[in-house]
Amino acid sequence: MKLYALLFVIIIILCPPSSLLSQQYIIKFATVAPNGSTWMNVMKEFDQTIRKESGGRLGFKIYGGMVQGDEKDVLRKIKLGQLHSAGITGVGMTNIASKVRILDSPFLFRNYDEVDLIYKTFGDEFNKAIEDGGFVNLGWAEVGFVYVFTNTQVKTPDDLKKVKMWMWEGDPIAEAAFTAMNIKPIPLTINDVLTSLQTGLIDGVYSPPLASIALQWFSRVKYMLKTSLANSMGAVIISKKKYDELPSDLQEILKRNGKKYMEKLTTLSRQDNEKSIETLKKNGVTIVEPPSDKVNASYEEIGKKARRLLAGKLFPEDLLNRIEKTLDDYRASHRAGSK
């Protein structure tokens, strides 16, 4: 009997059960994006692919539609270990790597070519900042160009002063932009926006067209100013602690597919945002063109003022100077059209 017991122990050591050889790693992921959205659909594809490539060893458990709260709630839960990963916008990024918020700066970009140029040129620097903040960037997933939606027609910066404008509570970028316009917005969490539009507490919001439809804000506004306030960045991140727990082969599968699917998501989001403008028109939202190039120039001056208010506080002034110079050089060699 002792001999049999010894043989059994040796077999277990040399030939462990398959369950020990194939430990499963589940990444708990949360996002404010609603179920059925492009965001969620691409994340589910991402999940299916890594499960297949890893032989079932790696996968996501996905929580959509703000069931885990807004971005601040999600990041707090990641810190506590209750979640591991998130799809976040710039607002969530503020507490991780504030310098990355420069990508959300008001009136910085005119078109997608400029956006792509800055991500390509400064991507490594941004990823390093995210890692220093305790996370790994699995892929950029921009939310899109942001426009102002109102119940009274807005064409010029002075018109905006008459609007009861919402501001995402705790967002320094929005605060600087509205300060530069001499506007006092009403800070609210994203959860409170629709109700506040319904009650009349606010009558102006800002959002990409697709998000305004997904969040139902479009049903409570009449106008969209066709001058983009900013380009809203986004990313899928995972806590570095959770990432470091993964075997190297699973890390490679996760990062490679993260880059692939977030590039796909960005492409689809850009297409969806363009289509959404047509959907807004069909649902009675009037698209308001700025009356002149002079007015457009005034918005760009506001952007410069707002960025200088943030330089040295949210992001380094040197980084702002380098990005603005990169864009100036690009525009000097290309006739960049306004977005």
C-alpha positions as CSV (number, residue, x, y, z in Angstrom):
1,M,0.0,0.0,0.0
2,K,2.9,2.4,0.8
3,L,4.4,1.6,-2.6
4,Y,1.1,2.4,-4.3
5,A,0.8,5.7,-2.4
6,L,4.3,6.6,-3.4
7,L,3.6,5.9,-7.0
8,F,0.4,8.0,-6.9
9,V,2.3,11.0,-5.5
10,I,5.0,10.7,-8.2
11,I,2.4,10.5,-10.9
12,I,0.6,13.6,-9.5
13,I,3.9,15.5,-9.5
14,L,5.1,14.4,-12.9
15,C,1.6,14.4,-14.6
16,P,-0.6,16.9,-12.9
17,P,-4.3,17.1,-13.7
18,S,-5.2,19.1,-16.8
19,S,-7.0,21.6,-14.6
20,L,-3.7,22.5,-13.0
21,L,-2.0,22.8,-16.4
22,S,-4.7,25.1,-17.8
23,Q,-5.5,27.6,-15.0
24,Q,-8.2,30.0,-16.2
25,Y,-7.7,33.7,-15.9
26,I,-10.9,35.8,-16.0
27,I,-10.6,39.6,-16.4
28,K,-13.6,41.5,-14.9
29,F,-14.2,44.4,-17.3
30,A,-16.6,47.3,-16.9
31,T,-17.7,50.1,-19.2
32,V,-20.4,52.8,-19.3
33,A,-21.2,51.7,-22.9
34,P,-24.7,50.2,-23.2
35,N,-25.4,46.6,-24.3
36,G,-25.9,46.4,-28.0
37,S,-23.5,49.3,-28.7
38,T,-20.6,49.1,-31.1
39,W,-18.3,49.3,-28.0
40,M,-19.9,46.3,-26.4
41,N,-20.1,44.3,-29.7
42,V,-16.4,44.7,-30.3
43,M,-15.5,43.9,-26.7
44,K,-17.4,40.6,-27.1
45,E,-15.5,39.8,-30.3
46,F,-12.3,40.6,-28.4
47,D,-13.3,38.2,-25.6
48,Q,-14.2,35.4,-28.0
49,T,-10.9,35.7,-29.8
50,I,-8.7,35.5,-26.7
51,R,-10.7,32.6,-25.4
52,K,-10.2,30.7,-28.6
53,E,-6.5,31.6,-28.9
54,S,-5.8,30.7,-25.3
55,G,-7.7,27.4,-25.4
56,G,-10.1,28.8,-22.8
57,R,-7.5,29.9,-20.4
58,L,-8.1,33.6,-20.8
59,G,-11.3,35.6,-21.1
60,F,-13.3,38.7,-20.0
61,K,-16.4,38.9,-17.8
62,I,-18.0,42.0,-19.2
63,Y,-20.2,44.5,-17.3
64,G,-21.8,47.1,-19.6
65,G,-24.3,49.8,-19.3
66,M,-22.9,51.4,-16.1
67,V,-24.1,48.4,-14.0
68,Q,-20.8,48.8,-12.1
69,G,-21.3,52.6,-11.9
70,D,-19.6,55.5,-13.7
71,E,-15.9,55.6,-14.4
72,K,-14.9,56.8,-11.0
73,D,-16.8,53.9,-9.4
74,V,-15.2,51.4,-11.7
75,L,-11.7,52.7,-11.0
76,R,-12.3,52.6,-7.3
77,K,-13.5,48.9,-7.7
78,I,-10.4,48.1,-9.7
79,K,-8.3,49.5,-6.9
80,L,-10.1,47.3,-4.4
81,G,-9.6,44.3,-6.6
82,Q,-13.3,43.8,-7.4
83,L,-12.7,44.6,-11.1
84,H,-9.6,44.4,-13.2
85,S,-10.2,46.3,-16.4
86,A,-12.2,49.1,-17.9
87,G,-13.1,50.9,-21.0
88,I,-12.6,54.6,-20.0
89,T,-12.8,58.0,-21.5
90,G,-10.6,60.9,-20.6
91,V,-12.5,61.7,-17.5
92,G,-11.4,58.3,-16.0
93,M,-7.9,58.8,-17.3
94,T,-7.5,62.0,-15.3
95,N,-6.7,60.0,-12.1
96,I,-4.4,57.5,-13.9
97,A,-2.3,59.6,-16.2
98,S,-3.3,63.2,-16.3
99,K,-0.9,64.1,-19.1
100,V,-2.8,61.9,-21.5
101,R,-5.8,64.3,-21.1
102,I,-4.0,66.6,-23.5
103,L,-5.7,64.4,-26.2
104,D,-9.0,65.8,-25.0
105,S,-7.9,69.5,-25.2
106,P,-10.5,71.8,-26.6
107,F,-10.3,72.8,-30.3
108,L,-6.9,71.0,-30.6
109,F,-7.7,68.8,-33.7
110,R,-9.4,69.6,-37.0
111,N,-9.7,66.2,-38.5
112,Y,-9.0,62.5,-37.9
113,D,-5.6,62.6,-39.8
114,E,-4.3,65.0,-37.1
115,V,-5.7,62.8,-34.3
116,D,-3.9,59.7,-35.8
117,L,-0.7,61.7,-36.2
118,I,-0.5,62.6,-32.5
119,Y,-1.4,59.1,-31.3
120,K,1.4,57.7,-33.6
121,T,4.0,60.3,-32.6
122,F,3.4,60.4,-28.9
123,G,1.8,56.9,-28.2
124,D,4.8,55.4,-26.4
125,E,5.0,58.4,-24.1
126,F,1.3,58.2,-23.3
127,N,1.5,54.4,-22.7
128,K,4.4,54.9,-20.3
129,A,2.4,57.5,-18.3
130,I,-0.5,55.0,-18.1
131,E,1.8,52.3,-16.8
132,D,3.3,54.6,-14.3
133,G,-0.3,55.1,-13.1
134,G,-0.7,51.4,-12.4
135,F,-2.3,50.3,-15.6
136,V,-1.5,48.7,-19.0
137,N,-3.1,50.2,-22.1
138,L,-4.6,47.4,-24.2
139,G,-5.6,49.8,-27.0
140,W,-6.8,53.3,-27.8
141,A,-10.5,53.5,-28.5
142,E,-11.5,57.1,-29.1
143,V,-15.0,58.1,-28.4
144,G,-15.0,60.6,-31.3
145,F,-15.4,64.3,-32.0
146,V,-17.5,66.1,-29.4
147,Y,-20.2,68.6,-30.3
148,V,-22.4,70.9,-28.3
149,F,-26.2,70.1,-28.2
150,T,-28.6,72.7,-27.0
151,N,-32.3,73.7,-26.9
152,T,-31.6,77.2,-28.2
153,Q,-29.6,77.8,-31.4
154,V,-25.9,78.4,-30.8
155,K,-23.5,79.7,-33.4
156,T,-20.9,81.9,-31.6
157,P,-19.2,81.6,-28.2
158,D,-21.4,84.5,-27.0
159,D,-24.5,82.4,-27.7
160,L,-23.2,79.7,-25.4
161,K,-23.3,82.1,-22.5
162,K,-27.1,82.0,-22.6
163,V,-27.2,78.2,-22.2
164,K,-27.5,76.2,-19.0
165,M,-24.6,74.0,-19.9
166,W,-23.8,70.7,-18.3
167,M,-20.2,69.8,-17.3
168,W,-19.1,66.3,-16.4
169,E,-18.5,66.6,-12.7
170,G,-14.7,66.6,-11.8
171,D,-13.5,67.1,-15.4
172,P,-10.7,69.7,-15.5
173,I,-10.7,69.8,-19.3
174,A,-14.3,70.9,-19.6
175,E,-13.8,73.3,-16.7
176,A,-10.9,75.0,-18.5
177,A,-12.8,75.2,-21.8
178,F,-15.8,76.8,-20.2
179,T,-13.7,79.1,-18.1
180,A,-12.0,80.3,-21.4
181,M,-15.5,81.0,-22.7
182,N,-16.6,82.8,-19.5
183,I,-19.3,80.2,-19.0
184,K,-20.4,78.8,-15.6
185,P,-21.5,75.2,-16.3
186,I,-23.6,73.0,-14.0
187,P,-21.5,70.0,-12.9
188,L,-23.3,66.7,-12.8
189,T,-22.4,63.0,-13.0
190,I,-23.2,61.4,-16.4
191,N,-26.0,59.4,-14.7
192,D,-27.8,62.7,-13.9
193,V,-27.7,64.3,-17.4
194,L,-30.9,62.8,-18.9
195,T,-33.0,63.6,-15.9
196,S,-31.6,67.1,-15.7
197,L,-32.4,67.7,-19.4
198,Q,-36.0,66.5,-18.8
199,T,-36.5,68.8,-15.8
200,G,-34.8,71.8,-17.4
201,L,-32.0,72.0,-14.9
202,I,-29.7,72.1,-17.9
203,D,-30.5,72.8,-21.6
204,G,-27.1,72.1,-23.1
205,V,-24.7,69.1,-23.2
206,Y,-21.7,68.0,-25.2
207,S,-21.1,64.6,-26.6
208,P,-20.1,62.7,-29.8
209,P,-23.2,62.1,-32.0
210,L,-23.3,58.4,-31.4
211,A,-23.1,58.8,-27.6
212,S,-25.9,61.3,-27.6
213,I,-28.1,58.7,-29.2
214,A,-27.0,55.8,-27.1
215,L,-27.6,57.8,-23.9
216,Q,-30.9,59.2,-25.2
217,W,-29.8,62.8,-24.7
218,F,-30.7,63.7,-28.3
219,S,-34.3,63.2,-27.5
220,R,-34.2,66.3,-25.2
221,V,-32.3,68.8,-27.5
222,K,-33.1,70.6,-30.7
223,Y,-29.7,71.8,-32.1
224,M,-26.1,70.6,-32.7
225,L,-23.3,73.0,-33.4
226,K,-21.3,71.6,-36.2
227,T,-18.0,72.8,-34.8
228,S,-16.3,70.2,-32.7
229,L,-15.5,71.1,-29.2
230,A,-12.8,68.4,-28.9
231,N,-11.9,64.8,-29.8
232,S,-12.7,62.5,-26.9
233,M,-10.1,59.9,-26.3
234,G,-10.8,56.5,-24.9
235,A,-8.9,53.3,-24.0
236,V,-9.3,49.8,-22.7
237,I,-7.0,49.4,-19.7
238,I,-6.2,46.6,-17.3
239,S,-4.6,47.0,-13.8
240,K,-0.9,46.3,-14.0
241,K,-1.3,44.0,-11.0
242,K,-3.7,41.8,-12.9
243,Y,-1.7,41.9,-16.1
244,D,1.5,40.9,-14.3
245,E,-0.4,37.8,-12.9
246,L,-0.9,36.5,-16.4
247,P,1.6,34.1,-18.0
248,S,3.7,35.7,-20.7
249,D,1.9,33.9,-23.5
250,L,-1.5,35.2,-22.3
251,Q,-0.1,38.7,-22.0
252,E,1.0,38.5,-25.6
253,I,-2.5,37.3,-26.7
254,L,-4.2,40.0,-24.7
255,K,-2.1,42.9,-25.9
256,R,-2.0,41.9,-29.6
257,N,-5.7,41.4,-29.8
258,G,-6.3,44.5,-27.7
259,K,-4.5,46.6,-30.3
260,K,-6.3,44.8,-33.2
261,Y,-9.9,45.2,-31.8
262,M,-9.4,48.7,-30.5
263,E,-8.3,49.8,-33.9
264,K,-11.4,48.1,-35.3
265,L,-13.5,49.9,-32.7
266,T,-12.0,53.3,-33.5
267,T,-12.8,52.8,-37.2
268,L,-16.3,51.7,-36.5
269,S,-16.9,54.5,-34.0
270,R,-15.9,57.1,-36.6
271,Q,-18.2,55.6,-39.1
272,D,-21.0,55.3,-36.6
273,N,-20.6,58.9,-35.5
274,E,-20.9,60.1,-39.1
275,K,-24.1,58.0,-39.6
276,S,-25.4,59.3,-36.3
277,I,-25.5,62.9,-37.5
278,E,-27.9,61.8,-40.3
279,T,-30.0,59.9,-37.6
280,L,-30.1,63.1,-35.5
281,K,-31.3,65.1,-38.5
282,K,-34.1,62.5,-39.1
283,N,-35.2,62.9,-35.5
284,G,-35.6,66.6,-35.7
285,V,-32.2,67.8,-34.5
286,T,-31.0,70.8,-36.5
287,I,-27.3,70.9,-37.4
288,V,-26.1,74.5,-37.1
289,E,-23.1,75.6,-39.2
290,P,-20.8,78.3,-37.8
291,P,-21.6,81.6,-39.6
292,S,-18.0,82.4,-40.7
293,D,-14.3,81.5,-40.7
294,K,-13.9,84.4,-38.2
295,V,-16.1,82.6,-35.7
296,N,-14.2,79.4,-36.2
297,A,-11.0,81.3,-35.6
298,S,-12.5,82.6,-32.3
299,Y,-13.2,79.0,-31.2
300,E,-9.5,78.1,-31.9
301,E,-8.4,81.1,-29.9
302,I,-10.5,79.9,-27.0
303,G,-8.9,76.5,-27.3
304,K,-5.4,78.0,-27.1
305,K,-6.4,79.9,-24.0
306,A,-7.9,76.8,-22.3
307,R,-4.9,74.7,-23.1
308,R,-2.6,77.3,-21.5
309,L,-4.8,77.2,-18.4
310,L,-4.1,73.5,-18.1
311,A,-0.4,73.5,-19.0
312,G,1.7,72.9,-16.0
313,K,-1.3,71.6,-14.0
314,L,-2.9,68.7,-15.9
315,F,-0.1,68.1,-18.4
316,P,3.4,69.4,-18.9
317,E,3.8,72.6,-20.8
318,D,6.7,71.1,-22.8
319,L,4.3,68.3,-24.0
320,L,1.7,70.9,-25.1
321,N,4.4,72.8,-27.0
322,R,5.6,69.7,-28.8
323,I,2.1,68.6,-29.8
324,E,1.1,72.1,-31.0
325,K,4.3,72.3,-33.0
326,T,3.7,68.9,-34.5
327,L,0.3,70.0,-35.6
328,D,1.5,73.3,-36.9
329,D,4.2,71.6,-39.0
330,Y,1.6,69.2,-40.3
331,R,-0.8,71.9,-41.3
332,A,2.0,73.8,-43.0
333,S,2.6,70.9,-45.3
334,H,-1.1,69.8,-45.7
335,R,-4.2,71.9,-46.2
336,A,-6.1,70.5,-43.3
337,G,-9.8,71.0,-43.6
338,S,-12.0,71.8,-40.6
339,K,-13.8,69.0,-38.9
